[in-house]
Structures are given as C-alpha cells and as structure tokens.
Amino acid sequence: MIKCVMIQLCKCLFGLSYLALYILFCYTLLGWIATLIIVGVQLLVAGWLVWAMIRAPD
C-alpha cells in the first residue's frame, strides 16, 4: 500500500516539475502574455476533452 502511494506521489511531483519547466521555458522564449495565452488555450482544450469523455456514451 505504501509503495503504491509513493509511486503516485512521485508521479505527481514529476508532473508538477515538468509543468513548471514547461511554463518557464515558454516564458523565457515568448514572454508572459504568450505564455498565458498558450497555457489558457491548452487548459480550454483539456477541459473540453474531459467534458467530452464524461459525456460520451458507453
């Protein structure tokens, strides 16, 4: 049980660090406004996909 919890925590930490590096890379390459636009569009697409998966028929 503890092993599964540790694996999940490590996956979450890896995902958060990857997200932070992605945002930092976009910021250094394009600036704050472009980073906000890119992340906002990606969040909209991800939200739409989650909504579509929940509403999809079996």
C-alpha positions in Angstrom: 0.0 0.0 0.0 2.7 2.4 0.9 4.6 1.6 -2.3 1.6 2.5 -4.4 1.2 5.8 -2.5 4.9 6.6 -3.0 4.7 5.8 -6.7 1.6 8.1 -7.1 3.4 10.9 -5.2 6.5 10.6 -7.4 4.3 10.8 -10.5 2.6 13.9 -9.2 5.9 15.6 -8.3 7.3 14.7 -11.7 4.2 16.1 -13.4 4.4 19.3 -11.4 8.1 19.8 -12.1 7.5 19.1 -15.8 4.8 21.7 -15.8 6.9 24.3 -14.0 9.8 23.7 -16.5 7.4 24.0 -19.4 6.0 27.3 -18.2 9.5 28.6 -17.5 10.6 27.6 -21.0 7.6 29.3 -22.6 8.2 32.4 -20.5 11.9 32.7 -21.4 11.2 32.0 -25.1 8.0 34.1 -25.7 7.2 36.3 -22.7 4.3 36.4 -20.1 1.5 37.3 -22.5 2.2 34.5 -25.0 2.7 32.0 -22.1 -0.7 32.9 -20.6 -2.3 32.6 -24.0 -0.7 29.2 -24.7 -1.5 27.8 -21.3 -5.0 29.1 -21.4 -5.7 27.5 -24.7 -4.3 24.2 -23.5 -6.4 24.3 -20.4 -9.5 25.0 -22.5 -8.8 22.1 -24.8 -8.1 19.8 -21.8 -11.3 20.9 -20.2 -13.2 20.2 -23.4 -11.7 16.8 -23.7 -12.6 15.9 -20.1 -16.1 17.2 -20.6 -16.4 15.1 -23.8 -15.1 12.0 -22.1 -17.6 12.3 -19.3 -20.5 13.0 -21.6 -19.5 10.2 -24.1 -21.9 7.3 -24.4 -20.6 3.9 -23.4 
